[in-house]
Amino acid sequence: MELNLNKIKQAKKNIESVARKTPLFYSSTFSKVSGYEVYLKCEDKQKTGSFKLRGAYNKIVSLSEEERNKGVIASSAGNHAQGVAYGATAFGIKSTIVMPNTAPQAKVKATKGYGAEVVQFGEVYDECYGKALELQEKTGATFVHPFNDVDVMAGQGTIALEILEELPDADAILVPIGGGGLISGIATAAKSINPDIKIIGIQPNIIASTKASLEKGEIVTVPGAKSLADGISVKTPGDKTFEYIKKYVDEVVTVSEDEIAYGIFQLMERGKLVAEGAGASTIAALLANKINIKGKKVVSVISGGNIDIAMISKIISRELILLKRRIRFTVELKDRVGEFEDVMGNIVSVGGNIVKVRQDTNWNEKGLDFASVTFEIELQTEEQGNELMNILKNKGYNIKSDSL
């Protein structure tokens, strides 16, 4: 079967009773920072928290009664798992999902919550894919591929239909790439409607299998490194998706793990959106100046928002430290009334928020009249931290900056 605009339009009809039409909105913040006219297509607001519901549900709709009776099986880092589980349960079909051992627990729990039996195996998608095929042979269940399937690609392509209905003059769409199902569907639909629109794929540079395959002119497998963008950590692109990528995708660029983390942080702080690594990769590319289409209307597909709360906490702490908005310093205080209060007052005066305070109870070489107190504080800008250090030093305090 060939993927084409008609098939994608039919997929839209197939899923319209289940899939949400997700928001597309202009971001003045990211437009100002990047120099583009930036629009965010928020698939993190989709049911199950990801675009994957579209393709999975469209595939399940197309199954025969015999196939449905045998159940379905899939392998996934998490988002496709939830889409398949949701769709299967809606049709009263048994579903088994093989997920990596490294899959975020939020995704594992959600998949079970949608009614699937979850088997965890391997470190990345490709390893659990092999396990799923083993189980398929034993059970006879229908395998629902996360990307290398025309019905799945057609479901994902409905995103492009929604984008161009609202923003027909869009100049480019930025799309995360893992196995290629999302970008194949979006590129096929968008290019069929507007051949001049640019489709740019984004991959983590530590597992950029599609970019490597395009450069060689054939599908290649790259070593399996686990990216913060776990949803697009795929060692080998699909053979079906690769054909559409070669035909319709204009460029594939890569982003580093630091850039992905910064994208997640910026989407939270400036965009008020919670995105997983794959979902933030498109904004990461914009903020890192990886896209050369200045002055154009750019749609950034935020493909999903399924990220562990613990990971969010790590990213926030890390980015605050890197941006020097969380600092730690030790100040030597005389043991007299008002010294501690004075330092606290100066921290507050520059807009600082005290996170931790610790007094060193060890012997101070200057004697019992002195104590070292360590402060860990959060600020809104690096400049506030510099201002605080200058204030304290000008008052004669002995300050030592500590690394976090």
HUFENWO-V771298 format. One line per field, one symbol per residue. burial: b if it has 24 or more other ideal C-beta (glycine too) atoms within 12 Angstrom, else e. A space follows every 10 residues. Layout:
BEGIN
burial=???
END
This chain:
BEGIN
burial=eebbbebbbb bbebbeebbb bbebbebeeb beebebbbbb bbbbbbbbbb bbbbbbbbbb bbbeeeebee bbbbbbbbbb bbbbbbbbbb bebbbbbbbb ebbbebbbeb bbebbbbbbb bbbbbbbbbe bbeebbeeee bbbbbbbbbb bbbbbbbbbb bbbbeebeeb bbbbbbbbbb bbbbbbbbbb bbbbeebbbb bbbbbbbbbb bbbbeeeebe ebebbbbbbb bbbbbbbbeb bbbbbbebbb bbbbbbbebb bbbbbbbbbb bebbbbbbbb bbbbbbbbeb bebeebbbbb bbbbbbbbee bbeebbeebb bebbbbbbbb bbbeeeeebe eebeebbeeb ebebeeeeee eeeeeeeeee bbbbbbbbbe eeebbeebbe bbeeeebebe eeee
END
